[in-house]
Amino acid sequence: MTIPDLILNDDTTVPALAFGTYRLNGASGADSIRGAIAVGYRGLDSAFNYENEGALGKAVRDSGIARQDLRIASKLPGRHHAFDEAIATVEESLYRAQLDYYDLYYIHWPNPAQDRYVEAWRALIEARKRGMIRSIAVCNFLPDYIQRLIDETGVAPSINQVELSPYFPQNELRAWHAAHGIATLAWSPLGRANKLISDPLLGDIAKRLGKSIPQVLLRWHHQVGVIPIPKAASRARQIENMSIFDFSLTDEDMASIATLARPDGRTFDQDPARYEEF
């Protein structure tokens, strides 16, 4: 089973569906990540604040898959946006994972109250020049923040990773990304608190197609041009989540799913207190 690759605006590539590693820590986390690689995942999403870069690196070393065939990501936390701190954090991320480079490295969130995200972006540009990173990106950025990065450095992110699901489809943001050549990647693509995966409309579509609701959700992301990063510890769920490239949702399905957008669909907001994990 092969996940297709997409070409980013800096000519690097990323899988059209990647594997999320949040809360996959220690030996059991390394086992889960290694299992994901074994069943066919090639994109692996981590973060400095997840405290599992070591487990990720262990899984990669034990996987038997050539390093150049993987696309490994991590993220700079909001508290390390000062230039020298950001460079040291990237280095520490590499040391933890025992890697020579990251394929993707994100600013985890803009931390606008501190207002040093442009400085952090300059540090990622420098880290890329030094060969520590292949592609640089952002998470949880509003268009104004991204535009400021472009205006002050001349460098656009390859990806903006944001919360996105049929309940919170981010239509305007996705359109802005597309107009600026920036890929959209979705965290929590299956939603939180199991609300989405028990939605009766999605259940009806899944039943008709002979697929699971998570597969319908992940296929929806793919068809609206978004890269989802589902997380699953079990082999069965890992295989299920990546098995979305052998069917399509109809135009009628997509129109029906579009009706699920709701004002309270977002689970996070811009309140810094909600971003402790970032």
Beta strands, then each sheet from edge to edge (+ up, - down):
strand 1: 5-7
strand 2: 13-15
strand 3: 19-20
strand 4: 43-45
strand 5: 71-76
strand 6: 102-107
strand 7: 133-139
strand 8: 159-163
strand 9: 183-187
strand 10: 226-228
sheet 1: 1+ 2-
sheet 2: 3+ 4+ 5+ 6+ 7+ 8+ 9+ 10+
end
